[in-house]
Amino acid sequence: MRFAMLLFVLLSVLNVRGQLTGRLPDSTGRPADSVRVRRLSSVTVHGERPLLRQQQAGVIINVENSLLSKGSSVLEVIERAPGVLVDRRNNGIALNGKEGVAVMMDGRLLRLPADQLFSLLAGLSAGDVASIELLTTPPAGYDAEGTAGIINIVLKKNRKKGDYGTVSLTGGYGVGGKAAAGVSLAHNTGKFQLSGSYNYSHDRSYYRWEAVASQNNPFLGGPNTSDVASESRWVSNSHTFTGALEAALPGHVTMGGSLNYGNSLETSHVGTGGRYIVEPDSLLVMQVDTRGRDRWNNFAGSLYASKKMGEAHTLSADADLLVYTNQSPTQSETVFINQEGAPVGGGQGLFGPRQQGYAYTNIRVGVIKADYKGVFKNGFTLETGVKFSYTRSLSLSGVQVLQNGGWEDAAGMTSDKIMHETIAAAYFSASVKIGANDRLVAGSRWEYTRTGIKDEVSGNSIVSRAGGKLFPNIFFTHKINDKEELQASYTERISRPAYNDLASFIVYDGPTSSNAGNPLLLATTSSNIKVGYVYKGFLVALIHTRDNNPIVRYQITAGPSGNIVSPQNLLYLRSFNLEALAPVRVNQWWRMQYSFTGGFRHFKENYTEFPAEKSYFAYTLNGTQTFRLPRGYGIELSGYFNSLYYNGTRRTEGYGTLNMGFKKELGGDRGTLQLAISDVFSTLRVTSYFGKLTQEAFSLKSRVLGTGESGVFPLIKLSYVRSFGKGPQASSSKDDLMDEKERVRQ
């Protein structure tokens, strides 16, 4: 890892202009002054957008510009994004050191439980994505959900006239084989557009964790030390379909619709084994073998219409529907014996030889909204709108044990819940130009939320909450000159507890550990102040945030039969961060992009027996270098390093990785070959600790080492991509311009 970082830094600091004395070759490989001068009848100028772009709301990642995106999933692209922490073991996403990230697709909020959101992102091909927006200070037009900000996935939209298509094939290997295939088609007459795509993904993957711990667990007979390891292998096959149409109607009316459908089947095999030494001299041996099948289906449909009233006013309306189902049955065989070979706990209940789990989820979300935008004299702009969403979520889960020749529900290990949630919102935002160089944008969003969770077995209400809140935001921009700009903003946001956080599935981890929800969990509210300076694409910004009741997941608390892993609220989290973005164009064929986010964080918690608080410094560093070489070759190096950080009382040590990508354009219309190698030196191994900050439940002290697939062997993928199609050449320049305008608008 040290060699990898040294190589990466060495390439970064080289002064290429001073080091290279030869002339830059042209695309044929000959020196520039040996190229014969020819008179051209026309000239086509190709502009390339940078991989990262800074906007006042956040950072835009142009996914299409990365050599590592082909053959990757959207989750893998997000994992390499600046300032993003992805916890694959616990299905967590953090942005700039904070949990509470809202994920959207084309501006539509994905209100899914964390594990199911991960499954969706892992099954979505990055080849269908144009850009990913990391919005840390989104304006009032966006949902207020997400105290850490919003990750918005923008799908590709082809605005050029004509008929176009793309095919792609990917094969690869890590610990297991990988394969992917996709095709997309688009037809555009100028007044009517129709597009669709299909992607298939096959993935054999792997994960291992090892835990060394000590605790005073009375259910095992007293103080004990343990050494436990778990190895997971799974095979997933996913299919994703997308379709969209849009028509320009008389009267400056545009109507359209889109649909996305995906399904996935994942089969898993998890083997867990460990030894427990119970004082003074007792030895317990555990072996759990679990097999599962996880099948999910999701459908998202959207209808929209807009009308332009002159050149300055636009009315629009949208209606969306999301339907998600998931089934995850499991079968476990358990051996838990003492040194004499006798079953622990008499071999009964959760200590018995066989268990089975069942889990079913059905989520339905409906959304309608209407928006108005008007541009008036003197650069004054007004935006306003209303939105209404309704969510119904049903879950049935539990653990059963084999007793007396039949399956019986384990005591306290069943859940049958239904949730209804309604959110009504209204917003306005006004933008006014002050003088020649200043612009002020001020807005506010009001959201009213009603949430209810009911236990279908007992008929009791678990959660019943209702209330409204105003979320103001202010943005100020001062343009110093054509190259320099000052920015300042103030925003307030909220992160509501996810459904699984409040009434989680009962998940069997072992005889002495289980996962559970926390119906007492509070929503997180956040206030953010940001001041930044921009110079020719370079950004330096200072950000101060305060989160009240921040939600931290996977914390250890004491339960009646052992450790309970559940989400909890901190009292507060304060952070003062420096954010920097540096795009460097060394010359025509070498570009670099670097980002840094880091600063001081201070939090306080009171859910452990002895409350604690902590101040520490943490940072995330990302870097990318792109080399455009002669004869259609290209190379990309990218890497990131995340420093030590805390998630509640869990401490995670720093880790990083280096990735490489190679591209060869085959010329003409024969397509492109791309080779991507993720985690070249297999350094992606994450170490976490409990018991370092304060005393945990049952005096637990543990060290957990998690090793993903690439930590064993690099992920290597070879992709072939070919585009085809044709359109009216006379209008191609105009269409390209319209395409770029659409991207800017998005």
N, C-alpha and C positions, 0 to 999 in steps of 0.2 A: 504494500500500500504506500509506503514511504517513497519507493522508487517511482510509482505511478504519479504521485503528487509532485515529485521533483521534476519529472519529465514534463508534466502539464505546466508547471510554473516556468520552466526553462523556455518552453515555446512561447509563453506569454510575454516574457520580458525582452526577448530578442528584438533588437532594432533592425528590422529587415531592410529598411531603406539604406542603412549604412553598411549592412553586411553583404548585400547582394551587389556584385560588380558586373555581372552579366546582364544581357538584355532579356526582357521578358519574352518568351516565345509566343507565337500566335497559336491558333487552334490546330495548325498543321504540324507544330513542333519546330518550325524554322525560326531563326532570329528575326526580330521585327523589321530590321532594315533590309532583309533579303526578300521581303514580300513585294511582288510586282504590283505597281500602281495600276488600278483599273477604274474606269468611269462607270458609276452605278446609276441605273435608271431610277432607283428608289432606295430609301433607307428605312429600316425598321429598328426602332429603339426599344430594347427590352429593359424594363426596370424591375429590380428584385427587392422585395420588401425584406427588412431585417427580421431575424428570428424573433427578437423581442422588441416591442414598441411600448413606450411609456405614454399613458394618458392620465388625466387628473384622477380618474376613478380607479386606476390600477395599471397592471401590466398585461399586454396582449401578446400571446405566444402564437406565431404563425406556424401551425403544425406542418403545413405543406412544405415548408422550407427546411425541415429537419430530415437528414438521411436516416435517422433512427426511428422515424415514425412508421415507415412501411413495414407491415407485418406485425406491428405492435398493437396492443389494446389501448383504449383511452386511459385506463387505470395506469398503465406503464408510462404513458406520456405525462400524466399528472404527477406521477412519482418523481419525474426528472425536472419538474417545474421549479422555478426559483421561489424559495421561501415555503415550500410545501413539504410537510412530513406525512408519510403514509405508513401506518402501522398495520401490516398485513395480518399479523396474528390476532389483533384485537379489532380489526375493521375500523380503524380510526384515521381521520384526516385532520391535520392541523395546518393553519396558515399563519406565518410569522409568529410561530410559537403558541398559537391559541387554537383550542378546539372551538366548535360552534361554527363550522363552515357549511353554508348552504350551497347545494349543487343544483344547477339549472341546465336545461337543454333548450337552446334557442329561446332563452328568456322565460322558460316555463319551469317552475320549481318542482323538483323531484322529491316528493314527500314520502320517502321509503325508509324502513329501518336500515341501520348501518350495514348489516351483513348482506341484505338484499340489494342495497345500493352498490356495494362492492361487486356482487355477481353481475349486475347490469353493466357496470363500467368495464369489467373484465371481459364481457362478451361483446362489447361495442368496438368495432374496428376503427383505428385512428385514420385509416384511409378515407373514411366518410366525413372527417372533421376538417374544417377550414382553419379554425383558430380556437384557442382556449383563453378566456378572459379571467384574470385573477383580480377581482374588483374588491379592494380593501376599503374604499370609500364610495360606494355606489350612490347615485342620486335618488331623489324621491320616487321616480318612476319605477324603481325596482322594489320587490318585497323587502320589508324591514328584517326579515329572517336572516340570521347569520351574524353573530357578534364578531367573528373573525373576518367576515366578508363573504363574497360569493365567487364560486367557480362556475362560469357559464361556458358551456360547450356549444360552439356555433358550427352547425353542420354545413357542408358544402352546398352552394347554390350556383348553378351555371347560368349566367345572364346573356351569353353570346347566342346570336341567331344561328340556326342550323341544327344538325343532328350530330350528337357527340356521344362517346362512350369510353369507358375504361375497364380493363380487365386486369386482375392481379392474382398472382400465385405466390405462396410462401411456404417454405419448408424449413425446419430447424430442429435443434436438439439442445437440451440442458441435461437434467437427470433423466428426462423422458422426452419423447418425440413431440414435435409441434407441426401443425399444418394449418393453412388458411387459404381461402379462395374467395374472390369477390368479383362482382360485375356491376357496373352502373351505366345507365342510359339516360339521355336527355334529348328532348325535342322542343325547339323554340322557334316560333314563327314571328316573334315580336309582340303579338297580341295574345298568344296562347303558349303556355309552357307546361310540359309534362316530363317528369323525371322519376326514376326508381332505381333501387339498388338491392342487391342480395349479398350477404357475407356469411361465410361458414368458418368456424374456428374449432380446431381440435387441439387439446392441450393435456399432456401428461405432466403432472407437477409434483412437488415434494416440499415438505417443511419438517423441521426437527427442532425440538426444544429440550433443554436439559436443565434441571433445577436441583440445586443443593440447598437444603433448608433445615432449620431447627425451629421447634415450637413446643408449647405445652398444651397438647391437645388431649383432653380427658377421654375422648372417645377411642383413643388408641392406648389408653392405660397410663398416660402421664407424659412428662417431658420426653421428647424424642428428636432424633436427627434423621434426615431422609436424603436419598439420592434417587431422583426420578427422571426418566427420559421418555419422550413421546415422539414417534415418527409417523408422519401423515403422508400418504400417497393418494392422489386422486386423478381421475380422468374426466375431463369435461368436453362436451360437444355442444356448441351453440349455433343457432341460426338467427340472423337478423334481416328483416325486410324493411325497406323504407319506400315511400311513394309520396309524390307531391304534384299538385297541379295549380296553375294560376292563370286567370283570364282577365284581360283588359276589356271592360265593357263601355258602352257609350255613357256619356255624362261624367267622364273622369272617375269611373268606379272600377276598382280592382277587387276581385274575389278569388279565393283559393282555399286549399285545404291540404293537409298532410296526414300521414299515418306512419307509425312505427310499430313493428311487431317483432318480438324476440322470444325465443324459448331456449332453454338449456337443460341438459341432464348431466349431473355430476355424480359419479360413483366414487366413494372414498373408503379407505382402509386406514384405521388409526390404531397403532399398537403402543400401549403405555405400560412401562414396567418400572418397579422401584423397590428399594429396600428401606425399611424403617427400623432403627435401633431405638428401642424404648428402654429408658433407664429403669433398673440398673443393668440388665443383661438380656433383655428379650429382643428377639429378631422377628420382624414381620416381613413377608414377601408378597408383593402385589403384581398381578399381570392382568391388564384389561385389553381385550381385543374388540374393536368396534368397527362395524361396517355400515355404511349409510348410502342413501340415494337422495339427492337433492334435485328436485325438478321445479323449474319456475317458468312462468309465462307472463309476458307483459304486453299490453296494447296501449298505445297513446295516439289519440286522434285529435285533429284540430281543424276548425273552420274559421276563416277570417274574411273581413271585408273592409275596404277603406274608400273614402271619397274625398277627392281634392276639390276645394271650393276656391277657384282661382289658383294663384301660385303661392298663396300665403297661409291657407288654412286647410287642415286635414282632420277628418273624423275617421275613427277606426273602431272595429268591434271584433272580439275573439271569443270562441267557445272551445274548451278543451275537455277531454275525457281521458282518464288514466285508469286502467284495470290491471291489477297485479295479483297473481296467485302463486303460492309456493307450498310444496309438500316435501317434508324431510323426515322420513322414517329411518330409524337406526336399530341395530341389533348389537348387543354387547355380551361378551362372555368374560367373567371375572373369576380370577383365582386370588384369594387373599387369605394366607395361612400363616400360622406362627411357626416357630422353629421345631415344634413337634409334628407339624403337618396338619394340625387341626384348624378348621376354618375360623377366621376372626369373626366375632359377633355372632357365633353360632351358625354362620352361613345363611342368615336370614335377612330379609329386606334388601337394602342396597348392598349388603355384604354377600348376598347370594350369588350363585354361579352364573345366572343369566338375567339380563335386563333388556328391555326394549323401550325406545323412545318414539314418540309420534309428535309431529308438529305440522300444523296447517295454517296458512295465512291467506286472507283475501282482503285486498285493499282496493277501494274505488274512490276516485277523486274527480270531482266536477268543478270546472272553473269557467266563469263568464266575466268579461271586462269590456269597458269602453273607454276610449281615450280621445282627447282633442289636443291639437297643436296649432298655434297661430303665430305668425311672424308679423310684427307691426312696424311702424315707423321708428327711425332712430335706433334700429337694432334691438328692439324690445321683443322678447319671445315668451310666450305663455304656454305651459303644458299642464293639463289637468286630466283626471280620470277616476273611475271607480272600478272596484274589483270585488267579486264574491266567490268564495270557494267552500266546498263541502267535502269532507272526508269521512268515509265509513270503513273501519278496519275491524276484521273479525279474526281471532286467533284461538286455536285449540291445540293444547300441547300437554305433555306429561311423560312420566317415566313409570313403566310397569315392571314388576318382578315376577319371576316364575316361582309360584308357591302352590303346594298341594295339587300339583298336576295341572295348574291353570295360571293364566296371567291375571295379576291383581295390581291395581293402582297403588304405587308407593305413597305412604302417608306424607302429605304436604308437598307432593311433587306433581300436582296437576294444575292446569290453568285453562279456563274457558272464559274469554273476555271479549267484549265488543266495545269499540270506541266510536263516538261521533264528535266531529270537530267542525266548527263553522268559523270562518274568518271573513269579515267584511272590512274593506279598506277604501279610502279616498285620499287623493293626493293633489297637490298643485306645486308647480315650480315656475318661477319667473326669472328670466335672464335679461339683464339690462347692461348696456355699454355705458361706462362712465368715462367721459373724455375719449381721447384717441387710443389709449393703451390699456385701459382697465375694464374688466368685466366682472359683474357680481351676479351669482346665481343663488337664489334663496328659495327654499321650498320646505314642505312639511308633508308627512304621511301619517294619517290616523288609521289605526287598525284595532278592530274589536274582535276578540276571540272568545268562543264558548267551547269548552272541552268537557266531555263526560265519558267515563269508563265504568262499565257495569260488569259485575261477575254474574255470568249466566247460570251458574250452578246455585248460588245462594240468593241471587236476585238483589244483592247489595250493591250500592254505588261505591266505587273505589275512589274515583276522582270526579269532582264537579266544580268547575271553575269558569268564571266569566269576568271579562273586564276589557277596557279599552286604554290605549296609550297613544300619545302624540310623539312622532319621531322627526324632529327638525333637522335640517341640514343647510349648510352655507358653504359656498365655494367662491373664492376670490382669485382672480388672475391679473397680474400686472406684467405686461409685455415691455421689457426693457428695450429690446431691439429685435431684429429679425432672428437672432441666434439665442437670446437669453429671455428667460421668463421666471417670474416668481409666482408661487402658488400657495394658497392657504385654504384650509377647510375644517369644518366642524360637523360631525355626524353622530347620530344616536341609532343603535340597533338592538335587536333582541334575538335570543336563541331559545325557542320553546323546547321542552323535553320531548324527545321522540317517543312514539307509542311504546316501543320495546323498552325504553328507559323507565316508563311508568308502570307497565305491567308486562314484564318480559316473559319469554318462554322459560320453562323450567328445563334447564339443560344439565344432563348428567355428565359431570367431569370425573367422578370417582366417588367412592363411598363416603369421603369426608369433605367434599367440595361440590358446590353447585352455583349456578348463575341465577340471579333474580333481579326483578325490577325494584323501583323505589317510588311508591305512590306519593311520597312526601316531597318529591323533587320539585324545585322551584325553577322558573324561567330565569335566564341570564339576561341582564340589561347592560349595555355598554355605551360609553361615550368616548369619542375619538377626536383628537386635535392633531392636525398635520400641517407642517410648513415645509415647502420644498423649493428648490432652485433647479432649473433646467437650462442646460447649455448644449445646443446642437445634439440633442438626444441623450446627453448625460444627465443623470438625475441624482441629487442628494436631498434627502428629506428627513426630518425629525418627526416622530409620531409618539404622542402620549395617549395611552388608553387606560381606562378604569372599567373593569368588569365587576358587577355585583352579582353574587351567587353563581359564579361560573360552574358549569357542569363538567365533572371529570369522571370518566368511565373506568370500569374494571378496578375498583378499589376493594380492599379486603375489610370485611366486617364479620362479627361473630354471629353465628346462627345456632339453632338448637342441636344440629347434628354436624357441626364443623364450620369451616370457612364459607362465607357467602361472598361472591364476587358481584358487585352491584355499582351503579352510578351514584355519585354523591355531589353535593354542592360545597364548593369552597365558600368562605365568607367573602373574599374579594381577591382580585388579581390586578395589580398595577404594573404597567410596563412602560419603559421609555426606550424607543428603538431608533436606530439609524438605518435608513434604507438608501442603498446606492445602486445605480444601474449604469454600466459603462459599455456602450457599443463602440468598438474600435475598428476602423477600416484601415489596415496597414497599407494595403495597395489593392489593385483590382482583383487579385485572386486570394487574398488572405483577409479574413474578417474574424473578429473576436467579440464575444458578448460575455460580460461578467455582471453578477449581481451579488449584493451582500445585504443581509438583514440581521441585525443583532442589537442587543442592548441589555439593560438591567430589568429584571423582573422580581416582583415581590408578591407573595401570596400568603394567606392565612387560612387554616382549616380547623374545624372543631368536631369532626365526625369520628376521630379516634379517641381512645381512652384518655390520652394526654394530648390536647390540642397543640398545634405547632405552626410556626411560620418560617418562611425562608426567603432570603434575597440571594440572587445569583445572576451571573452573566451568561447569556446564551446567544448563539448566532448560527446562521445558515449561509453557506457560500456555494454559489453555482458558477460554472464557467463553460463556455462553448467556443470552439475554434473550427472554422470552416475554410477549407482549401479548395478552390476551383482550379483544376489543373488542365493542361492541354488534352486534346483528343477525347473530350467528354468525360474525363475522370474527375472525381471529387472525393474528399476525405473530410470527415467530421470527428472531432474529439469533444466529448462532454463529460463533466463530472460534477459531483456535489459532495459537500461535507456538512453534516449536522453535528453541532457540538453537544456536550452534556445538557440535558434538560430534565425537568420534572413534569410529571402528569399526576397531579395530586401528590400523594406520598410516594409514588413510584418514581425511582430515579433511573434514567436511561443514559448510558455512556455514549460518547460520540462515535459516529460511524460515517463512512463515505464510500464512494465507488467511482470507477472510471469506465466510460463507454466509448465505443468506436463505431464508425460507419463508413462504408466505402460505396461509391456510386460509379457506374459506367453507362453513359448514354450510347446506345448502339447505333445511333445515326438514322437519318431518314425517319420512317415511322415504325421502326422495329422495336421501340420500347426502351426500357431502362432496367438494368440489374442493380440491386442494392444488397449489400451484406452488412448486417448489424450485429455487433457483439456487445452484449450488456454485461456489466460487471466483469471486466476483462481479467482482473486479478483475484476474483472471488473473495472480495473483502466485505460483502454485505452480510455481516453477522452482528446482531444487536444484543447487548447485555443490559439487563435491568435488575434492579434491586428493590426489595421491600425490607423495611426495618432500619434503613439508614437515617431517616429523618426523625422518626418518632416510634414509639412502641405500637406495633400492630396487634390485631386480634390474636389471642392465644400466644402473645409474645413472638409472633412469626418473624423470622429473619431468613431471607432467601436471596439467592442469586440465580437468575434465569438467563441462559444463553439461547437465543433464537437464530436458527440458520435457515435461510430461504434456499430455493433451488439454486440460484446463481452463486450462493456462498459455497456450494459443493463443486459446481462446474459452471463456467460462463454460459449464458444463453446465446446461442448462435442461430441467426435466421437469415436465409437467402430469399430475396423477393424479386419477382419479375413483374413489371408494370408496363402496360401498353395502352396508349390513348389513341382513339381513332375518331373520324368524323369530318364533316365539312360544313361550311356555311358560306353565305354571300361575301366574297372578298371585298366588295366595294364598301360594305358597312362594317367591316371587321374592326377598324379603328374606333368607330363610334361605339360598337358593342363592347370592346375592351374597356373603353372609358366608362361606360355604364356599369360594367362589372366592377370596376374599381370604386365607383361612387357607391355602389351597393355595399361593398365591403366596408367602406368608411362609415356608412350609415349604421351598419350593424355594430 
